């Protein structure tokens, strides 16, 4: 306990000193321990993560004395593994570090820490270098990582009306800050699923039509989006599922609606061929239209999916 109080006092004292002088600001690129003194054998008082803002106080041999508000401590780290904010190459270096951490996360299963580090590195570009040519893409990539991580943590619900979604501020910031960019269109694609709360397809197939409407709105607003062809296909997929459900002789069966959706699948596939030729999504739409035209029912998913087929 005495050690803990002593270290806390040291940290608070250093924080006060840091506020009294102008610190050189930097962003950490790698993870490293924070030591009590400029010696790797000294007590570790905290840790630095990639993307963390650092205040550089002084240098002693191969160590830097830093203060980190995020870590809540002052101490010493090796003099490598960071980039100063006044470095003209900082945005590019940070983007590279973010891409490296993202690749690391994708190469391992459940590597959430690397993904979080990538997000922080990308988001630091938007925060500290908003005029950078990398800023729009960096904000989107950071926002997408945060969204996907949080979405994966949400428990599945039998009733889609009970779905919970992560906070949308970061994705909406991409749209508002960079509205006419492909990154805004990509961010908007992720937000489509927040409207999918009507209910279970198999009990209420009318909900499928509401989801189709959301994809149609997206394609209308972002016709040249990198995700437009995918959104158009997701709508066709749902039309095929609606046809499959309505043609069944069950309580949800409806011959008239089945015929409407069968025709709709063909019309949508033809429209995709004209709007988005030579894409995988268009080819998949053609396959679906062929299957439905043959009267072959589509394979139903185990449960109503959260976006996409």
C-alpha positions as CSV (number, residue, x, y, z in Angstrom):
1,X,0.0,0.0,0.0
2,X,2.9,2.4,0.8
3,X,4.3,1.7,-2.6
4,X,0.9,2.4,-4.2
5,X,0.5,5.8,-2.4
6,X,4.1,6.8,-3.3
7,X,3.5,6.0,-7.0
8,X,0.2,7.8,-7.0
9,X,1.8,10.9,-5.4
10,X,4.6,10.7,-8.0
11,X,2.1,10.6,-10.8
12,X,0.0,13.4,-9.5
13,X,3.1,15.5,-8.9
14,X,4.3,14.9,-12.4
15,X,0.9,15.7,-13.8
16,X,1.0,19.1,-12.1
17,X,4.4,19.7,-13.4
18,X,3.3,18.7,-16.9
19,X,0.5,21.3,-16.8
20,X,2.9,24.0,-15.7
21,X,5.2,23.6,-18.8
22,X,4.4,23.3,-22.4
23,X,4.8,19.6,-23.4
24,X,5.7,18.4,-26.8
25,X,2.8,16.3,-27.9
26,X,3.1,12.9,-29.7
27,X,1.1,9.8,-30.6
28,X,2.2,6.4,-29.5
29,X,2.7,3.9,-32.4
30,X,3.4,0.8,-30.3
31,X,2.6,-0.7,-27.0
32,X,5.2,-0.2,-24.2
33,X,5.3,-0.2,-20.4
34,X,5.8,3.1,-18.5
35,X,8.6,2.8,-16.1
36,X,9.1,4.7,-12.8
37,X,12.6,5.7,-13.9
38,X,14.7,5.7,-17.1
39,X,15.5,2.0,-16.6
40,X,13.8,-1.0,-18.0
41,X,14.4,-2.9,-14.8
42,X,12.5,-0.2,-12.7
43,X,8.9,-0.5,-11.5
44,X,6.2,-0.4,-14.2
45,X,3.7,2.3,-13.4
46,X,1.5,2.0,-16.4
47,X,1.3,1.2,-20.1
48,X,1.1,3.0,-23.4
49,X,-1.2,1.7,-26.2
50,X,-1.0,2.7,-29.9
51,X,-2.9,5.8,-30.6
52,X,-2.5,7.3,-27.1
53,X,-1.6,10.9,-26.8
54,X,1.6,11.6,-25.0
55,X,3.1,14.7,-23.5
56,X,6.9,14.6,-23.7
57,X,8.6,16.2,-20.7
58,X,12.3,15.3,-21.1
59,X,14.8,12.8,-22.4
60,X,17.5,10.8,-20.5
61,X,19.7,8.6,-22.6
62,X,17.5,6.1,-24.4
63,X,14.3,7.0,-22.5
64,X,11.6,9.8,-22.6
65,X,9.8,11.1,-19.7
66,X,6.2,11.4,-20.6
67,X,2.8,12.2,-19.1
68,X,-0.2,10.3,-20.4
69,X,-3.7,11.6,-19.4
70,X,-5.2,8.3,-20.8
71,X,-3.0,6.2,-18.7
72,X,-3.2,8.7,-15.8
73,X,0.5,8.5,-15.0
74,X,3.9,10.1,-15.6
75,X,7.0,8.0,-16.2
76,X,9.6,6.8,-18.7
77,X,9.3,5.0,-21.9
78,X,11.9,4.0,-24.6
79,X,12.6,6.8,-26.9
80,X,11.2,4.9,-29.9
81,X,7.6,4.0,-31.0
82,X,5.9,7.4,-31.2
83,X,5.5,10.3,-33.7
84,X,5.4,13.9,-32.7
85,X,2.4,16.0,-33.8
86,X,4.7,18.6,-35.4
87,X,6.2,16.0,-37.7
88,X,4.9,16.7,-41.3
89,X,4.8,12.9,-41.9
90,X,2.7,12.2,-38.8
91,X,-0.6,11.6,-40.6
92,X,0.9,9.1,-43.1
93,X,2.9,7.4,-40.3
94,X,-0.2,7.1,-38.1
95,X,-2.3,5.7,-41.0
96,X,0.4,3.1,-41.7
97,X,0.5,2.1,-38.0
98,X,-3.3,1.8,-38.0
99,X,-3.3,-0.3,-41.2
100,X,-0.6,-2.5,-39.6
101,X,-2.7,-3.1,-36.5
102,X,-5.8,-3.7,-38.5
103,X,-3.9,-6.4,-40.5
104,X,-2.7,-7.9,-37.3
105,X,-6.3,-8.1,-36.0
106,X,-7.5,-9.8,-39.1
107,X,-4.7,-12.3,-39.1
108,X,-5.7,-13.6,-35.6
109,X,-8.9,-14.8,-34.2
110,X,-10.6,-12.6,-31.7
111,X,-7.8,-10.1,-31.7
112,X,-9.9,-7.3,-30.3
113,X,-6.9,-5.4,-28.7
114,X,-5.2,-5.0,-32.1
115,X,-8.5,-3.8,-33.6
116,X,-9.0,-1.3,-30.9
117,X,-5.4,0.0,-31.3
118,X,-6.0,0.3,-35.0
119,X,-9.2,2.3,-34.4
120,X,-7.4,4.7,-32.0
121,X,-4.6,5.3,-34.5
122,X,-7.0,6.0,-37.3
123,X,-9.2,8.3,-35.2
124,X,-6.2,10.3,-34.0
125,X,-5.7,11.4,-37.6
126,X,-9.1,12.9,-37.8
127,X,-8.7,14.5,-34.4
128,X,-5.2,16.1,-34.8
129,X,-4.8,16.3,-38.6
130,X,-8.3,17.0,-39.9
131,X,-6.9,18.8,-43.0
132,X,-4.9,15.7,-44.0
133,X,-5.7,13.9,-47.2
134,X,-6.0,10.7,-45.1
135,X,-8.5,12.2,-42.6
136,X,-11.8,11.1,-44.2
137,X,-10.7,7.5,-44.8
138,X,-9.1,7.4,-41.4
139,X,-12.2,8.5,-39.6
140,X,-14.3,6.0,-41.5
141,X,-11.9,3.1,-40.8
142,X,-11.7,3.9,-37.2
143,X,-15.5,4.3,-36.9
144,X,-16.1,1.0,-38.8
145,X,-13.8,-0.9,-36.5
146,X,-15.5,0.5,-33.4
147,X,-19.0,-0.2,-34.8
148,X,-18.1,-3.8,-35.8
149,X,-16.5,-4.6,-32.4
150,X,-19.5,-3.2,-30.5
151,X,-22.0,-4.9,-32.8
152,X,-20.4,-8.2,-32.2
153,X,-20.8,-7.7,-28.4
154,X,-24.6,-7.3,-28.7
155,X,-26.5,-10.4,-27.6
156,X,-28.6,-12.0,-30.4
157,X,-32.4,-11.7,-30.0
158,X,-35.1,-14.0,-31.2
159,X,-37.3,-11.1,-31.8
160,X,-35.6,-8.5,-34.1
161,X,-37.8,-5.8,-32.5
162,X,-35.6,-6.2,-29.4
163,X,-32.3,-5.7,-31.3
164,X,-29.8,-3.3,-29.7
165,X,-27.3,-1.3,-31.8
166,X,-24.1,0.4,-30.8
167,X,-23.8,4.2,-30.6
168,X,-23.8,5.7,-34.1
169,X,-22.0,9.0,-33.5
170,X,-18.7,8.1,-35.2
171,X,-20.3,6.8,-38.4
172,X,-22.6,9.8,-38.5
173,X,-19.6,12.0,-38.1
174,X,-18.1,10.6,-41.2
175,X,-21.4,11.4,-43.1
176,X,-21.7,14.9,-41.8
177,X,-18.0,15.8,-42.0
178,X,-17.3,14.3,-45.4
179,X,-20.7,14.1,-47.0
180,X,-19.7,13.7,-50.7
181,X,-17.0,11.1,-50.3
182,X,-17.1,7.3,-50.7
183,X,-16.4,7.1,-47.0
184,X,-19.7,8.7,-46.1
185,X,-21.5,6.3,-48.4
186,X,-19.7,3.4,-46.7
187,X,-20.6,4.7,-43.3
188,X,-24.3,5.1,-44.3
189,X,-24.3,1.4,-45.4
190,X,-23.5,0.2,-41.9
191,X,-26.4,2.3,-40.5
192,X,-29.0,0.6,-42.7
193,X,-29.4,-2.2,-40.2
194,X,-30.5,0.2,-37.4
195,X,-33.8,0.3,-39.2
196,X,-34.3,-3.5,-39.2
197,X,-36.5,-3.7,-36.1
198,X,-39.9,-4.7,-37.6
199,X,-39.9,-8.3,-36.6
200,X,-39.1,-11.9,-37.6
201,X,-39.3,-12.6,-41.3
202,X,-41.0,-16.0,-40.8
203,X,-43.8,-14.7,-38.7
204,X,-44.2,-11.3,-40.3
205,X,-42.9,-11.5,-43.9
206,X,-44.3,-8.0,-44.5
207,X,-41.2,-6.9,-42.5
208,X,-39.1,-8.0,-45.5
209,X,-40.7,-5.3,-47.6
210,X,-39.7,-2.7,-45.1
211,X,-36.1,-3.8,-45.2
212,X,-36.1,-3.8,-49.0
213,X,-37.3,-0.2,-48.8
214,X,-34.3,0.8,-46.7
215,X,-31.9,-0.7,-49.3
216,X,-33.7,1.1,-52.1
217,X,-33.4,4.4,-50.2
218,X,-29.7,3.8,-49.8
219,X,-29.1,3.0,-53.5
220,X,-31.2,6.1,-54.5
221,X,-29.1,8.3,-52.2
222,X,-25.7,6.8,-53.0
223,X,-26.0,5.3,-56.5
224,X,-22.2,5.4,-57.1
225,X,-21.3,4.1,-53.6
226,X,-18.8,1.3,-53.4
227,X,-21.6,-0.5,-51.5
228,X,-24.4,0.3,-53.9
229,X,-24.3,-3.0,-55.9
230,X,-24.2,-4.9,-52.6
231,X,-27.2,-3.0,-51.3
232,X,-29.1,-3.6,-54.5
233,X,-28.4,-7.3,-54.2
234,X,-29.4,-7.4,-50.5
235,X,-32.8,-6.0,-51.7
236,X,-33.1,-8.7,-54.4
237,X,-32.2,-11.4,-51.9
238,X,-35.0,-10.3,-49.6
239,X,-37.5,-10.2,-52.5
240,X,-36.6,-13.8,-53.2
241,X,-37.0,-14.8,-49.6
242,X,-40.4,-13.0,-49.6
243,X,-41.5,-15.0,-52.7
244,X,-40.3,-18.2,-51.0
245,X,-42.3,-17.5,-47.8
246,X,-45.5,-16.3,-49.5
247,X,-45.7,-19.3,-51.9
248,X,-45.8,-21.7,-49.0
249,X,-49.1,-23.2,-47.9
250,X,-48.8,-21.9,-44.4
251,X,-50.5,-19.1,-42.3
252,X,-48.3,-16.6,-44.0
253,X,-48.9,-17.9,-47.5
254,X,-50.2,-15.4,-50.0
255,X,-50.4,-16.4,-53.7
256,X,-50.9,-12.8,-55.0
257,X,-47.9,-11.5,-53.1
258,X,-45.8,-14.4,-54.2
259,X,-46.5,-13.6,-57.8
260,X,-45.6,-9.9,-57.2
261,X,-42.3,-10.8,-55.6
262,X,-41.4,-13.3,-58.3
263,X,-41.8,-10.6,-60.9
264,X,-39.9,-8.1,-58.7
265,X,-36.9,-10.4,-58.5
266,X,-36.7,-10.5,-62.3
267,X,-37.1,-6.8,-62.7
268,X,-34.5,-6.0,-60.0
269,X,-32.0,-8.4,-61.5
270,X,-32.4,-6.7,-64.9
271,X,-31.9,-3.3,-63.4
272,X,-28.7,-4.4,-61.6
273,X,-27.3,-5.7,-64.9
274,X,-27.8,-2.2,-66.4
275,X,-26.6,-0.3,-63.4
276,X,-23.8,-2.5,-62.0
277,X,-22.5,-4.8,-64.8
278,X,-19.6,-7.2,-64.3
279,X,-19.8,-7.4,-60.5
280,X,-20.2,-10.4,-58.3
281,X,-23.4,-8.9,-56.8
282,X,-25.0,-8.6,-60.2
283,X,-24.0,-12.2,-61.1
284,X,-25.5,-13.4,-57.9
285,X,-28.6,-11.5,-58.6
286,X,-28.9,-13.2,-62.0
287,X,-28.5,-16.6,-60.4
288,X,-31.3,-15.8,-57.9
289,X,-33.6,-14.5,-60.7
290,X,-32.9,-17.7,-62.7
291,X,-33.6,-19.9,-59.6
292,X,-36.9,-18.1,-58.7
293,X,-38.0,-18.2,-62.4
294,X,-37.6,-21.9,-62.3
295,X,-39.9,-22.1,-59.3
296,X,-37.2,-23.4,-57.0
297,X,-37.6,-22.0,-53.4
298,X,-34.6,-20.2,-51.9
299,X,-32.8,-21.7,-48.9
300,X,-34.2,-19.9,-45.8
301,X,-31.7,-18.8,-43.2
302,X,-31.9,-20.2,-39.7
303,X,-33.1,-16.8,-38.4
304,X,-33.8,-13.3,-39.7
305,X,-30.3,-11.9,-40.5
306,X,-29.0,-8.6,-39.3
307,X,-28.2,-7.0,-42.7
308,X,-27.1,-8.7,-45.8
309,X,-28.2,-12.2,-47.0
